[in-house]
Amino acid sequence: MLSHLLHLEGIESVVLESRTRDEVEGTIRAGVLEQNTVDLMVDTGLGDRLKREGLVHTGVELRFDGHGRRIDFEELTGRAVTVYPQHEVLKDLIERRLLDGGDVRFGVTDVAVAGHTTDAPTVSFVDSDGTPHVLAADLVAGCDGSRTGTRSLVDPRSDMFRQYPFAWFGILAEAPQTSEELIYARHDRGFALCSTRTTDVQRHYLQVDPDDSVDNWSDARIWDELHTRVDGDGAKVKEGSIFSKSILQFRSFVCEPMQQGRLFLAGDSAHTVPPTGAKGMNLAIADVWVLAKAMTRFVQGGDGSLLDAYTATVMPRVWRAQHFSWWMSTMLHTDPASTQFDRQRQVAELDVVTGSVAGRTLIAENYTGIPFENR
């Protein structure tokens, strides 16, 4: 996305990707797009397939004590989210960059950044055919994910980390939609989420112990547990053929600053969030929206003020997303160490939040995304 935004301003870039194109496009990922992300894709010429195939959701349901309460995004904020998987976003971006003549190198190895504290940083790498290269750059963006190799170059920095006492067991199933909108269910046995990928493929999650294994979960046990945690007044999980099982760890992480010299971090290389708030990819898109504007001003006019302010500009949104993701996680998941008092207090919190316009609005504003202009 950063490369695409820079191209629209006439600025050249090279994208280095460690995986092959088939691997990138074939790795199935979740995808709840904030209104910001949808608008940016549409406004920059990436929205044709998104508008045709994406599922617009104008609300979400929070369930507890066997009953559901709907958060009406449209009524409360005039905004919505769109279910459109991350790998489909990547397909659209890759296709557009290549059609526009973009320099995207797949399957590269041995990537190393040097001289990032000087005015002439370089990036060395080995191409997919084994040929070594060295790029002379004006600016370098470390968009290389949570297993980043660029983050360590930002020194000194503060790394802030939180590990949660639960994980998500996720399945993909060929099944009818349980609901036209996502269902977040709080239960004493643990959290459950009924999501969707398409009208025929569903993505569901169960809270499990971080040390659990997919081998412990038969299909029958999965469906039984989903029924136990979700079914009730107005909802019943619809079963189907499960074709994928995985366990997702829950972590929160932020490093600060997100820059040094001519190197700038974006997305998971600088921060990760638990998936409860659907913020991961959206937060990365918000980073590069800011970074593209700052890089453009620097390259076109020599003004580095926006680049200097990059960390300070994006950090309020980063921490707001961290809070929302933490809040949704702790409000809906059952802590293994919780007491009866804790569980009753949790139900009361859900009742208060979903039972008031102010509470529902707070969820709706954060879930659909604070508009970029307001950071």
C-alpha beads as a LAMMPS data file, in Angstrom:
LAMMPS data file: protein, C-alpha beads

375 atoms
374 bonds

1 atom types
1 bond types

-500.0 500.0 xlo xhi
-500.0 500.0 ylo yhi
-500.0 500.0 zlo zhi

Masses

1 110.0

Atoms # bond

1 1 1 0.000 0.000 0.000
2 1 1 2.846 2.390 0.788
3 1 1 4.413 1.667 -2.599
4 1 1 1.053 2.259 -4.294
5 1 1 0.490 5.591 -2.532
6 1 1 3.998 6.780 -3.386
7 1 1 3.513 5.761 -7.039
8 1 1 0.431 7.990 -7.235
9 1 1 2.732 10.890 -6.274
10 1 1 5.318 9.945 -8.893
11 1 1 7.784 8.497 -6.376
12 1 1 9.650 5.282 -7.221
13 1 1 10.017 2.436 -4.733
14 1 1 11.147 -1.171 -4.579
15 1 1 9.169 -3.740 -2.587
16 1 1 11.144 -6.668 -1.165
17 1 1 9.048 -9.712 -0.201
18 1 1 10.565 -12.854 1.315
19 1 1 7.781 -15.166 0.125
20 1 1 6.711 -16.067 -3.388
21 1 1 3.665 -14.423 -4.918
22 1 1 1.745 -17.695 -4.710
23 1 1 2.577 -18.011 -0.999
24 1 1 1.496 -14.452 -0.274
25 1 1 -1.779 -14.728 -2.146
26 1 1 -2.507 -18.275 -0.985
27 1 1 -2.183 -17.718 2.768
28 1 1 -5.753 -17.318 4.038
29 1 1 -6.113 -14.429 6.485
30 1 1 -8.933 -12.761 8.340
31 1 1 -10.199 -9.461 7.063
32 1 1 -12.497 -6.902 8.658
33 1 1 -11.761 -3.602 6.930
34 1 1 -12.427 -0.333 8.705
35 1 1 -14.234 2.405 6.806
36 1 1 -10.858 4.185 6.487
37 1 1 -9.261 1.221 4.725
38 1 1 -12.223 0.775 2.375
39 1 1 -12.285 4.489 1.509
40 1 1 -8.539 4.563 0.852
41 1 1 -8.712 1.547 -1.457
42 1 1 -11.672 2.936 -3.373
43 1 1 -10.230 6.464 -3.614
44 1 1 -6.870 5.204 -4.952
45 1 1 -8.276 2.870 -7.608
46 1 1 -8.189 -0.428 -5.713
47 1 1 -11.859 -0.819 -4.921
48 1 1 -13.531 -2.525 -7.889
49 1 1 -13.374 -6.103 -6.603
50 1 1 -13.752 -4.965 -2.993
51 1 1 -17.045 -3.247 -3.797
52 1 1 -18.206 -6.249 -5.810
53 1 1 -17.246 -9.049 -3.410
54 1 1 -16.858 -7.460 0.023
55 1 1 -19.601 -7.990 2.606
56 1 1 -20.647 -4.689 4.160
57 1 1 -21.551 -5.030 7.847
58 1 1 -23.442 -2.189 9.482
59 1 1 -23.378 -3.766 12.930
60 1 1 -22.098 -6.508 15.199
61 1 1 -23.709 -8.609 17.926
62 1 1 -22.345 -9.052 21.449
63 1 1 -23.830 -12.051 23.267
64 1 1 -23.781 -12.859 26.975
65 1 1 -26.080 -14.816 29.276
66 1 1 -27.636 -16.450 26.203
67 1 1 -28.887 -13.206 24.686
68 1 1 -27.528 -10.879 22.023
69 1 1 -27.331 -7.097 21.786
70 1 1 -26.605 -5.462 18.447
71 1 1 -24.227 -2.542 18.023
72 1 1 -25.639 -0.554 15.103
73 1 1 -22.599 1.061 13.463
74 1 1 -24.587 2.931 10.844
75 1 1 -27.045 4.471 13.288
76 1 1 -24.366 5.388 15.837
77 1 1 -21.565 6.615 13.548
78 1 1 -22.794 6.664 9.946
79 1 1 -19.947 4.251 9.151
80 1 1 -19.543 0.514 8.567
81 1 1 -16.964 -2.242 8.133
82 1 1 -16.436 -4.578 5.201
83 1 1 -15.528 -8.255 5.473
84 1 1 -12.889 -8.769 2.791
85 1 1 -9.962 -11.077 3.643
86 1 1 -6.427 -9.709 3.904
87 1 1 -5.106 -12.033 1.203
88 1 1 -7.689 -10.610 -1.187
89 1 1 -6.481 -7.097 -0.358
90 1 1 -2.951 -8.287 -1.131
91 1 1 -4.043 -9.756 -4.457
92 1 1 -5.536 -6.390 -5.433
93 1 1 -2.440 -4.460 -4.334
94 1 1 0.025 -6.800 -6.030
95 1 1 -1.910 -6.840 -9.280
96 1 1 -2.149 -3.049 -9.327
97 1 1 1.535 -2.501 -8.537
98 1 1 2.572 -4.856 -11.337
99 1 1 0.125 -3.319 -13.822
100 1 1 1.551 0.100 -12.930
101 1 1 5.084 -1.136 -13.581
102 1 1 5.983 -1.366 -9.904
103 1 1 9.221 -3.051 -8.865
104 1 1 8.107 -5.906 -6.593
105 1 1 10.717 -8.589 -5.836
106 1 1 9.298 -11.877 -4.523
107 1 1 11.272 -14.658 -2.870
108 1 1 14.203 -12.496 -1.762
109 1 1 16.602 -13.511 1.029
110 1 1 19.366 -12.007 3.163
111 1 1 17.802 -8.536 3.342
112 1 1 19.954 -6.076 5.296
113 1 1 19.621 -2.332 5.841
114 1 1 22.780 -0.267 6.336
115 1 1 23.502 3.411 6.821
116 1 1 20.004 4.272 7.986
117 1 1 21.354 7.015 10.277
118 1 1 23.047 8.705 7.307
119 1 1 21.640 10.546 4.298
120 1 1 22.411 7.557 2.058
121 1 1 20.926 4.306 3.397
122 1 1 21.344 1.081 1.439
123 1 1 19.403 -2.164 1.321
124 1 1 21.185 -5.350 0.258
125 1 1 19.397 -8.565 -0.666
126 1 1 19.636 -11.721 -2.758
127 1 1 17.073 -12.069 -5.535
128 1 1 15.013 -15.218 -6.078
129 1 1 17.475 -16.357 -8.752
130 1 1 20.417 -16.049 -6.340
131 1 1 21.709 -12.715 -7.638
132 1 1 22.901 -10.274 -4.949
133 1 1 21.837 -6.623 -5.151
134 1 1 22.394 -3.379 -3.280
135 1 1 19.821 -0.579 -3.462
136 1 1 20.791 3.042 -2.809
137 1 1 17.759 4.671 -1.223
138 1 1 16.537 8.008 0.085
139 1 1 14.220 6.388 2.626
140 1 1 13.586 2.865 3.947
141 1 1 10.304 1.504 5.337
142 1 1 10.418 -1.547 7.595
143 1 1 7.054 -3.178 6.843
144 1 1 8.405 -6.655 7.574
145 1 1 5.947 -7.958 10.153
146 1 1 6.204 -9.113 13.743
147 1 1 9.326 -11.184 13.016
148 1 1 10.954 -8.026 11.738
149 1 1 14.610 -7.633 11.000
150 1 1 14.430 -3.835 10.828
151 1 1 13.091 -3.111 14.311
152 1 1 16.437 -3.987 15.937
153 1 1 18.058 -1.143 13.989
154 1 1 16.022 1.421 15.933
155 1 1 18.230 1.969 18.961
156 1 1 17.554 3.146 21.582
157 1 1 13.869 2.185 21.743
158 1 1 11.316 0.949 24.276
159 1 1 9.627 -2.427 23.702
160 1 1 6.315 -2.773 25.541
161 1 1 4.759 -6.253 25.605
162 1 1 1.749 -8.054 27.079
163 1 1 1.009 -11.784 26.875
164 1 1 -2.609 -12.846 27.472
165 1 1 -3.565 -16.012 29.379
166 1 1 -5.629 -17.385 26.481
167 1 1 -5.445 -18.108 22.761
168 1 1 -7.873 -18.524 19.871
169 1 1 -8.603 -21.877 18.261
170 1 1 -9.710 -20.994 14.731
171 1 1 -11.472 -23.021 12.066
172 1 1 -12.456 -22.491 8.459
173 1 1 -15.570 -24.385 7.442
174 1 1 -17.681 -24.828 4.347
175 1 1 -20.973 -23.961 5.992
176 1 1 -23.871 -21.522 5.791
177 1 1 -23.563 -18.230 7.649
178 1 1 -24.585 -18.479 11.294
179 1 1 -25.386 -14.769 11.116
180 1 1 -25.154 -12.040 8.494
181 1 1 -23.038 -10.089 11.006
182 1 1 -20.241 -11.123 13.356
183 1 1 -21.197 -12.572 16.744
184 1 1 -18.913 -12.021 19.747
185 1 1 -20.016 -14.305 22.577
186 1 1 -18.941 -14.187 26.216
187 1 1 -19.394 -17.473 28.159
188 1 1 -18.032 -18.857 31.418
189 1 1 -16.374 -21.634 29.389
190 1 1 -14.623 -19.024 27.262
191 1 1 -15.110 -16.603 24.407
192 1 1 -16.412 -17.564 20.948
193 1 1 -16.593 -15.646 17.679
194 1 1 -18.706 -16.478 14.657
195 1 1 -17.265 -14.695 11.642
196 1 1 -17.499 -15.138 7.894
197 1 1 -15.248 -15.138 4.848
198 1 1 -17.856 -15.602 2.131
199 1 1 -21.473 -16.702 2.045
200 1 1 -20.179 -20.305 1.837
201 1 1 -16.992 -20.220 3.965
202 1 1 -17.112 -19.347 7.664
203 1 1 -14.388 -18.483 10.157
204 1 1 -15.110 -19.331 13.800
205 1 1 -12.972 -19.046 16.915
206 1 1 -12.959 -20.529 20.406
207 1 1 -10.979 -19.321 23.393
208 1 1 -8.528 -22.036 24.471
209 1 1 -5.456 -22.421 26.649
210 1 1 -2.290 -21.054 24.969
211 1 1 -0.676 -24.499 25.310
212 1 1 -3.592 -26.347 23.700
213 1 1 -3.137 -28.295 20.465
214 1 1 -5.313 -28.664 17.386
215 1 1 -4.899 -32.427 17.844
216 1 1 -7.108 -32.210 20.934
217 1 1 -10.088 -30.943 18.970
218 1 1 -12.216 -33.274 16.901
219 1 1 -14.797 -31.743 14.589
220 1 1 -17.588 -32.925 16.881
221 1 1 -15.978 -31.319 19.921
222 1 1 -15.540 -28.027 18.054
223 1 1 -19.173 -27.806 17.009
224 1 1 -20.395 -28.873 20.465
225 1 1 -18.341 -26.135 22.099
226 1 1 -19.480 -23.497 19.629
227 1 1 -23.113 -24.448 20.265
228 1 1 -22.560 -24.270 24.030
229 1 1 -20.966 -20.828 23.932
230 1 1 -23.057 -19.168 21.206
231 1 1 -26.501 -20.759 20.903
232 1 1 -29.421 -19.130 22.626
233 1 1 -32.093 -16.565 22.052
234 1 1 -31.847 -15.536 18.375
235 1 1 -28.698 -17.494 17.470
236 1 1 -27.713 -21.049 16.538
237 1 1 -24.378 -22.036 15.033
238 1 1 -24.705 -23.648 11.599
239 1 1 -22.367 -26.572 11.036
240 1 1 -20.436 -27.694 7.977
241 1 1 -17.219 -29.326 6.794
242 1 1 -14.117 -28.050 8.606
243 1 1 -11.062 -27.774 6.338
244 1 1 -8.626 -25.739 8.450
245 1 1 -7.676 -25.627 12.137
246 1 1 -5.115 -23.398 13.836
247 1 1 -4.239 -21.787 17.180
248 1 1 -3.535 -18.065 17.389
249 1 1 -1.604 -16.654 20.351
250 1 1 -2.736 -13.435 22.022
251 1 1 -0.152 -10.696 22.424
252 1 1 0.047 -6.933 22.513
253 1 1 3.258 -5.145 21.565
254 1 1 4.397 -1.578 20.879
255 1 1 7.878 -0.273 20.196
256 1 1 8.675 3.404 20.466
257 1 1 9.988 5.293 18.575
258 1 1 8.958 3.846 15.221
259 1 1 11.809 5.527 13.385
260 1 1 15.486 6.400 13.365
261 1 1 17.290 8.415 10.758
262 1 1 16.026 7.407 7.324
263 1 1 14.343 4.177 8.577
264 1 1 10.634 4.080 9.437
265 1 1 8.659 1.133 10.842
266 1 1 5.028 0.441 9.971
267 1 1 2.476 -2.215 10.856
268 1 1 3.390 -5.338 12.801
269 1 1 7.094 -4.517 12.775
270 1 1 6.243 -1.755 15.263
271 1 1 3.086 -2.967 16.995
272 1 1 0.800 -5.974 17.250
273 1 1 -2.675 -6.268 18.748
274 1 1 -4.876 -9.191 19.777
275 1 1 -7.413 -9.846 17.000
276 1 1 -10.537 -9.146 19.054
277 1 1 -10.808 -5.565 17.827
278 1 1 -9.955 -6.371 14.173
279 1 1 -7.262 -3.688 14.167
280 1 1 -4.055 -5.328 12.872
281 1 1 -4.139 -4.650 9.136
282 1 1 -6.183 -1.482 9.562
283 1 1 -3.573 -0.035 11.898
284 1 1 -0.835 -0.865 9.370
285 1 1 -2.811 0.910 6.638
286 1 1 -3.192 3.947 8.909
287 1 1 0.587 3.985 9.489
288 1 1 1.435 4.042 5.798
289 1 1 -1.241 6.629 5.029
290 1 1 0.670 8.989 7.335
291 1 1 4.079 7.780 6.153
292 1 1 3.255 8.233 2.466
293 1 1 2.298 11.862 3.017
294 1 1 5.478 12.484 5.022
295 1 1 7.723 10.761 2.460
296 1 1 6.071 12.661 -0.392
297 1 1 6.700 16.032 1.219
298 1 1 10.330 15.112 1.844
299 1 1 11.068 13.718 -1.627
300 1 1 9.215 16.408 -3.551
301 1 1 10.140 19.448 -1.493
302 1 1 12.950 18.521 0.887
303 1 1 10.727 19.193 3.911
304 1 1 11.399 16.548 6.584
305 1 1 9.071 17.954 9.254
306 1 1 6.354 15.334 8.722
307 1 1 8.920 12.541 8.756
308 1 1 10.380 13.878 11.995
309 1 1 6.868 13.873 13.492
310 1 1 5.930 10.396 12.190
311 1 1 6.062 8.526 15.518
312 1 1 4.284 11.310 17.378
313 1 1 1.609 11.447 14.669
314 1 1 0.752 7.740 14.577
315 1 1 1.234 6.852 18.249
316 1 1 -2.150 8.168 19.524
317 1 1 -3.961 5.901 17.054
318 1 1 -1.663 2.986 17.906
319 1 1 -2.417 3.260 21.620
320 1 1 -6.118 3.833 21.018
321 1 1 -6.182 0.589 19.010
322 1 1 -4.212 -1.154 21.756
323 1 1 -6.726 -0.026 24.358
324 1 1 -9.736 -1.039 22.281
325 1 1 -8.251 -4.461 21.500
326 1 1 -7.318 -5.008 25.161
327 1 1 -10.744 -3.802 26.331
328 1 1 -12.704 -6.030 23.967
329 1 1 -10.467 -8.982 24.870
330 1 1 -10.757 -8.611 28.632
331 1 1 -14.468 -7.794 28.491
332 1 1 -15.334 -10.908 26.465
333 1 1 -12.783 -13.567 27.433
334 1 1 -12.775 -15.659 30.579
335 1 1 -9.529 -15.308 32.506
336 1 1 -8.498 -18.746 33.838
337 1 1 -7.712 -17.104 37.187
338 1 1 -11.037 -15.278 37.458
339 1 1 -13.318 -15.640 40.453
340 1 1 -17.104 -15.624 40.550
341 1 1 -16.876 -11.928 41.450
342 1 1 -14.772 -11.282 38.324
343 1 1 -17.206 -13.134 36.071
344 1 1 -20.255 -11.344 37.443
345 1 1 -18.488 -7.987 37.136
346 1 1 -17.671 -8.847 33.510
347 1 1 -21.337 -9.531 32.730
348 1 1 -22.283 -6.259 34.418
349 1 1 -19.745 -4.404 32.259
350 1 1 -21.213 -5.885 29.096
351 1 1 -24.703 -4.991 30.297
352 1 1 -23.705 -1.382 31.007
353 1 1 -21.778 -0.909 27.753
354 1 1 -24.337 -2.493 25.418
355 1 1 -27.287 -1.050 27.338
356 1 1 -26.435 2.611 26.803
357 1 1 -26.113 4.760 23.695
358 1 1 -22.800 6.113 24.977
359 1 1 -21.378 2.623 25.450
360 1 1 -22.564 1.345 22.075
361 1 1 -21.208 4.475 20.398
362 1 1 -17.790 3.955 21.962
363 1 1 -17.653 0.436 20.510
364 1 1 -19.000 1.549 17.124
365 1 1 -16.567 4.462 16.764
366 1 1 -13.541 2.334 17.530
367 1 1 -14.642 -0.758 15.605
368 1 1 -15.374 1.136 12.385
369 1 1 -12.245 3.274 12.824
370 1 1 -11.643 6.867 13.809
371 1 1 -11.464 8.886 10.566
372 1 1 -7.900 9.570 9.445
373 1 1 -8.377 13.326 9.530
374 1 1 -9.096 13.094 13.282
375 1 1 -6.287 10.545 13.825

Bonds

1 1 1 2
2 1 2 3
3 1 3 4
4 1 4 5
5 1 5 6
6 1 6 7
7 1 7 8
8 1 8 9
9 1 9 10
10 1 10 11
11 1 11 12
12 1 12 13
13 1 13 14
14 1 14 15
15 1 15 16
16 1 16 17
17 1 17 18
18 1 18 19
19 1 19 20
20 1 20 21
21 1 21 22
22 1 22 23
23 1 23 24
24 1 24 25
25 1 25 26
26 1 26 27
27 1 27 28
28 1 28 29
29 1 29 30
30 1 30 31
31 1 31 32
32 1 32 33
33 1 33 34
34 1 34 35
35 1 35 36
36 1 36 37
37 1 37 38
38 1 38 39
39 1 39 40
40 1 40 41
41 1 41 42
42 1 42 43
43 1 43 44
44 1 44 45
45 1 45 46
46 1 46 47
47 1 47 48
48 1 48 49
49 1 49 50
50 1 50 51
51 1 51 52
52 1 52 53
53 1 53 54
54 1 54 55
55 1 55 56
56 1 56 57
57 1 57 58
58 1 58 59
59 1 59 60
60 1 60 61
61 1 61 62
62 1 62 63
63 1 63 64
64 1 64 65
65 1 65 66
66 1 66 67
67 1 67 68
68 1 68 69
69 1 69 70
70 1 70 71
71 1 71 72
72 1 72 73
73 1 73 74
74 1 74 75
75 1 75 76
76 1 76 77
77 1 77 78
78 1 78 79
79 1 79 80
80 1 80 81
81 1 81 82
82 1 82 83
83 1 83 84
84 1 84 85
85 1 85 86
86 1 86 87
87 1 87 88
88 1 88 89
89 1 89 90
90 1 90 91
91 1 91 92
92 1 92 93
93 1 93 94
94 1 94 95
95 1 95 96
96 1 96 97
97 1 97 98
98 1 98 99
99 1 99 100
100 1 100 101
101 1 101 102
102 1 102 103
103 1 103 104
104 1 104 105
105 1 105 106
106 1 106 107
107 1 107 108
108 1 108 109
109 1 109 110
110 1 110 111
111 1 111 112
112 1 112 113
113 1 113 114
114 1 114 115
115 1 115 116
116 1 116 117
117 1 117 118
118 1 118 119
119 1 119 120
120 1 120 121
121 1 121 122
122 1 122 123
123 1 123 124
124 1 124 125
125 1 125 126
126 1 126 127
127 1 127 128
128 1 128 129
129 1 129 130
130 1 130 131
131 1 131 132
132 1 132 133
133 1 133 134
134 1 134 135
135 1 135 136
136 1 136 137
137 1 137 138
138 1 138 139
139 1 139 140
140 1 140 141
141 1 141 142
142 1 142 143
143 1 143 144
144 1 144 145
145 1 145 146
146 1 146 147
147 1 147 148
148 1 148 149
149 1 149 150
150 1 150 151
151 1 151 152
152 1 152 153
153 1 153 154
154 1 154 155
155 1 155 156
156 1 156 157
157 1 157 158
158 1 158 159
159 1 159 160
160 1 160 161
161 1 161 162
162 1 162 163
163 1 163 164
164 1 164 165
165 1 165 166
166 1 166 167
167 1 167 168
168 1 168 169
169 1 169 170
170 1 170 171
171 1 171 172
172 1 172 173
173 1 173 174
174 1 174 175
175 1 175 176
176 1 176 177
177 1 177 178
178 1 178 179
179 1 179 180
180 1 180 181
181 1 181 182
182 1 182 183
183 1 183 184
184 1 184 185
185 1 185 186
186 1 186 187
187 1 187 188
188 1 188 189
189 1 189 190
190 1 190 191
191 1 191 192
192 1 192 193
193 1 193 194
194 1 194 195
195 1 195 196
196 1 196 197
197 1 197 198
198 1 198 199
199 1 199 200
200 1 200 201
201 1 201 202
202 1 202 203
203 1 203 204
204 1 204 205
205 1 205 206
206 1 206 207
207 1 207 208
208 1 208 209
209 1 209 210
210 1 210 211
211 1 211 212
212 1 212 213
213 1 213 214
214 1 214 215
215 1 215 216
216 1 216 217
217 1 217 218
218 1 218 219
219 1 219 220
220 1 220 221
221 1 221 222
222 1 222 223
223 1 223 224
224 1 224 225
225 1 225 226
226 1 226 227
227 1 227 228
228 1 228 229
229 1 229 230
230 1 230 231
231 1 231 232
232 1 232 233
233 1 233 234
234 1 234 235
235 1 235 236
236 1 236 237
237 1 237 238
238 1 238 239
239 1 239 240
240 1 240 241
241 1 241 242
242 1 242 243
243 1 243 244
244 1 244 245
245 1 245 246
246 1 246 247
247 1 247 248
248 1 248 249
249 1 249 250
250 1 250 251
251 1 251 252
252 1 252 253
253 1 253 254
254 1 254 255
255 1 255 256
256 1 256 257
257 1 257 258
258 1 258 259
259 1 259 260
260 1 260 261
261 1 261 262
262 1 262 263
263 1 263 264
264 1 264 265
265 1 265 266
266 1 266 267
267 1 267 268
268 1 268 269
269 1 269 270
270 1 270 271
271 1 271 272
272 1 272 273
273 1 273 274
274 1 274 275
275 1 275 276
276 1 276 277
277 1 277 278
278 1 278 279
279 1 279 280
280 1 280 281
281 1 281 282
282 1 282 283
283 1 283 284
284 1 284 285
285 1 285 286
286 1 286 287
287 1 287 288
288 1 288 289
289 1 289 290
290 1 290 291
291 1 291 292
292 1 292 293
293 1 293 294
294 1 294 295
295 1 295 296
296 1 296 297
297 1 297 298
298 1 298 299
299 1 299 300
300 1 300 301
301 1 301 302
302 1 302 303
303 1 303 304
304 1 304 305
305 1 305 306
306 1 306 307
307 1 307 308
308 1 308 309
309 1 309 310
310 1 310 311
311 1 311 312
312 1 312 313
313 1 313 314
314 1 314 315
315 1 315 316
316 1 316 317
317 1 317 318
318 1 318 319
319 1 319 320
320 1 320 321
321 1 321 322
322 1 322 323
323 1 323 324
324 1 324 325
325 1 325 326
326 1 326 327
327 1 327 328
328 1 328 329
329 1 329 330
330 1 330 331
331 1 331 332
332 1 332 333
333 1 333 334
334 1 334 335
335 1 335 336
336 1 336 337
337 1 337 338
338 1 338 339
339 1 339 340
340 1 340 341
341 1 341 342
342 1 342 343
343 1 343 344
344 1 344 345
345 1 345 346
346 1 346 347
347 1 347 348
348 1 348 349
349 1 349 350
350 1 350 351
351 1 351 352
352 1 352 353
353 1 353 354
354 1 354 355
355 1 355 356
356 1 356 357
357 1 357 358
358 1 358 359
359 1 359 360
360 1 360 361
361 1 361 362
362 1 362 363
363 1 363 364
364 1 364 365
365 1 365 366
366 1 366 367
367 1 367 368
368 1 368 369
369 1 369 370
370 1 370 371
371 1 371 372
372 1 372 373
373 1 373 374
374 1 374 375
